[in-house]
């Protein structure tokens, strides 16, 4: 199986295992879904952290209003009494004025916190450094894990306007947010290898060759972003090593009577007489 090191810009997103005989349409669709799924898990985890601290989200017309303004406008959160966390709550006012302040008890808070940690680990970009691949199935499992934890704490479900529930039902509205710039629209997705765009209705081997036991770098971007930068011929670590070697050689040429001696990780210079 060929392993694709999937990048966006210079950052590695994940490793993906496939076959050079796979259709490019299927591969691009999976890569985009995994990337967008990683982002969804990260967004949901961030919101669940807020849920564990400050309860469910206020209706849109109440967000950002202080108590006096809410009273003056005679607004009421009708979901506050319907969506009480299992085991009860303590009041912890949200300084951002987005959530109702009904913080789940300590036990339920731990359920949410532990699940967040587990879900993040499942889709972490650092997995690529350990040569661990990521699949769409694993991303979906992470989302289901988060959904299950929220259901344990809120068996009656969250309010329909809560962003966590909207994320779970794929009805989230990211327009005007930084998150919207990170998500790739499937219809506008582009995949590149060695400066060439991998087109639809082809096979991967048309671009990668027939070697099914290799690892290559591919880059994802979106229509209108232009071709991504080519990969460096040498790695940053190798470049630094070459510079260090070059500097050492220059020093040797300056002072030919000095001989470097390596000892316990330190380089000592000995005068030859």
N, C-alpha and C positions, 0 to 999 in steps of 0.2 A: 504493500500500500504506500502511496505517496503522501507525504506530510506537507501541508501548506502552512507556512508561518504567515499568518494574516496580519497585515499592518494597516493603520490609517495614519498617513503622514510618516513620522519616524517611530511611532509607538507600536509595539507588538500588542495585538488584541488577544489572540489565542492561537493555538495549533489545531489544525483540522485534518483528519485522516480521510483519504478518499482513494479512488483509482484513476489512473490516467485514461481509462476507457469510459469514465463518467461523462455525461453530457454537461456542457458548460452552464446551461440554463439551470439545471438542478443544483450544481455547485454554488453558483452565484446566489441563488435563492436561499440556500442553507446558510451561507456565510453572512448574508444580510440579516437573516432572522436571528442568528446567534448573536451578532453584534448588537442589534436592537434589543434582543432579550437580555443581554448583559446590562445594557443601560436601564431597562425596565426594572430588573432586580435591584440595581443600585438606587433607583428612584423610590421604589417601594420600601426598601430598607430604611432609607432616610425618613420617609413619612411615618413608618411604624415606630421609629425612635421617638418621633414627636407624639404619636398616639400613646405610647407607653408613659410619656411624661405629662401630657395635657389633654388626653381624651379625644373624642371624636371632633370632626371639623364642624365649624359653625356654618349655617346657611350663608350663601354668597352676600346677601344684603347686610349681614351682621359682621362680616370680616373687617377688621381694622377699626371698629367702633369701640369706644370705651363704654363703661356701664351707664354713664349719664346720657350719652348719645342714644344708646339702645332704649333707655327708659323714655327719653324725650320722643323718640320715633315710635314707641310702643311696639317694639319688635320682640319676638319670642322664638326661641329655639325649640320647636315642637318635637325634635328628635332626642332631646336631652333625656327625657323620661322613658323613651322607648329603647334607647341604646345604652343601657347601664352595664358596665363590664361585670363578668362573673366574679362573685366574691365581694362586690361593692367597690366603692372608690373613695378617695380623699380628694379634696379640692386643691389644685395646683394651677394657679392662674397662668395662662399663656402670655408671655411678654410680647409676642408677635400678634396677639389678638386674632389668631386663626382658629384656635380650638377651644372647646367649652370648659376646659380645666378639670374635667372629671377623670382623674388619674387612676388607672387600675391599681389594685393592691399589689403588694410586693411579690407574691407568688405568681400572679399573672404577668407582672412586669418581667420576671425572670423567664417565663415561657417565651415572651416576645424577644427578649434580648438574646437568649440562647439560639433561637431560630434565626435571627438576623445574622449572628456569627456563622452559623452553619451554611446559610444560603450564600453569603458573601464568599465563603471559602470555595463553594462549588463552582463559581463563575469567575474567580479572581484572575486577573491578567497575569499574575505572578506564576500561574500554573505553567505557562509557556517556558519559564526559566527552568522548571523541573522536568521538561520534556513531556508534560501531560497534555493530551489532546482534550478538546471540548466538543461536545455534540449538542444538537438542538434538544435532544431528549433530556440531557442533564440540565439545560437551562429551564426547560419546562418543569422538571422535578423541583428545582429551586423555587420557582414561582408557586407551585402547588404546596410546597413546604410552608411558605409564608402565608398562603391562603388558609392552610389548616390551622396555623397558630392563631391567626386573627379570629377564626371561627370558634376556637376554644375559648378565647377571651370574650368574644362578642357573638354568641350563638344565634342571636336574633339578626345578625348582619349589621354592617355599618350603614349610616345614612346614605342614600343614593348620591348625594352631592360630595361625599368624602372622596378625596383623590385616590385613596387606597382602593376603595371599591371600584372606582372608575378604571383604575389600572388593571384590576383583576378581570374586568369585563371588556377591556380594550376600548373604552369610550373616553379615555383621558384626552384633554385638550392642552396641548403643549405650545400652542401658538403664542408668540411673543416672549417665550422663555429661552434661556440658554440651552436647555435640554433639547429644544426643537432643532438647534443647529448641529447637534451631535447625531441625531437619528438620521438614518439613510432611508429615503423612500424606495421601496423595492423596484418601482417602475423607472427610477432614475439611477439605479445602482450601476457602477462600473467596476470592473476588476482588471488589474494590470499585472503583467509579468515582464520583467526586463525591458521596460519602456514600451511594451506593446499592449494594446487593449485586448483582453480576452472577450471575443464576441459571442453572442448567443448562437444557438443552433450549430455548435461545433462540439468536438470532443477535446478534453483536456490534453490529450496526447498531440493534438495539432499544434500545441504551444510548448508543452513540456517534454515532448519526445516519448519514447516507449518505455523508459526506465521507470518501473513501478516501485522501486525501492530507493527513493531519494527524498530530500527535503529542500523545498524551494520557498523563496519569499514572494508573496503576492500582496498587492495593495488595493484596498477598497477606497473608492470615493464616489462622488455623486456627479451626475451630469451638470456641466457648467463649471466644475472646479478645475478642469484641465488635467493634463497628465501629471501624476505625482513625481516627485524627484527620484532619480535613479539611486539604487543602493550603492553605498561606498564600496570600492574595490577591496579595501582592507577595513577591518573593524577598528573601533576607537582604541581598544586595548592594544591591538597590534601596532597601531600608529604611534601610541605613546612609547611602546617598547622600542620601536625603530628609532624614535627621537632620542631615547635614553642611550641606545647603543651608539648612535651617531655622535652624541655629545661625549661619551666615554672615549670613542676613537679619536675625536679631536683633541681631547686632553692628553691622550697617549702620544699623539704626534707633537704636541707642544712640549711635553716633558718626557722624552724618550728614556730618561734615566729613572723614571718612576715605573714600578711594576705593580699592577693591581693584585691584591690578594683577597679572595673571598673567604669569609669566616663567620659562621653563625648568622648569616643574613646580612652582614655588614661588609662593605668593600673598603679594604685598607690599602693604602699606597706605601710601598716600601722603596726606599732609595737604594739603587744598585751602585755599589762602589767597587 
